[in-house]
Amino acid sequence: MVNANEQFAQFIELKDIIVKSNGRVILDIPHALIPADRICACIGPNGAGKTTLLKLLDGLIKPDSGTVDYSCGNNRSSLVLHHTPMIKASARTNIAMVKDSDPSIDSAKIEAVLKQIGLSHLAASPAHKLSAGERQKLCLGRAILQKPSLVLLDEPTANLDPNTTEQVEEIIRHFQGNGTNVIFTSHQLAQVQRLSEYIVFIDQGQIKEKGPVGPFFTDPQTQAAKRYLHQELLVD
């Protein structure tokens, strides 16, 4: 892995990480610093371990061995997975579920966020009948209400049309503008270049390369990254 000695204002440090599933190693990261002070994109082939890495950073799963340490001492994160189920209730009720973990979230805040994500007109509609893009915006609205220090997004615009993708990207930029940092996964390399400042490239459960977005795309340092970019840019 290259660029191992970078300095970040806030970061997540992974040491001797091993994550297994059914006896198979999903993540194998001897040491890595991942910035938590900017928008960071985690990219790599299908099955590389990207979603598992997000779950690890969120604390949703624990490593079989190794440690995850946050430079700020504590981590208030919100994880939005690609397929987040909705209960059979209104969009407003679904977004209001975050009140269970934070009673200070009142109706006025919920209505303000529904307006911010462009779903006020659908607040009374059944959430499970919303379009994929509307459901994704609802999930992002939940994250906004939780006011985390870090938002982790798994393929936030997968299978969305260009207009909805643009709207979701604007919500992602809103997080950073309000002091919430973002780590997201994506196969859309044009999107990665639009949104992110930093790249973590993962392949076969290992962080093979990481660094600022510009140099990564113009001059990747590893054969694995060069091969991935060549294959993805052909179809992106």
Buried (B, 14 or more C-beta within 10 A) or exposed (E): BBBEEEEBEBBBBBBEBBBBEEEEBBBBBBEBBBBBBBBBBBBBBEEBBBBBBBBBBBEEBEBEEBEBEBBBEEBEBBBBBBEBEBEEEBBBBBBBBBBEEEEEBEEEBBBBBBEBBBBBEBBEBBBEEBEBBBBBBBBBBBBBBBBBBBBBBBBBBBEBEEEBBEBBBEBBBBBBEEEBBBBBBBBBBEBBBEBBBBBBBBBBBBBBBBBBBEEBBEEBBBEBBEEBBEEBEEEE
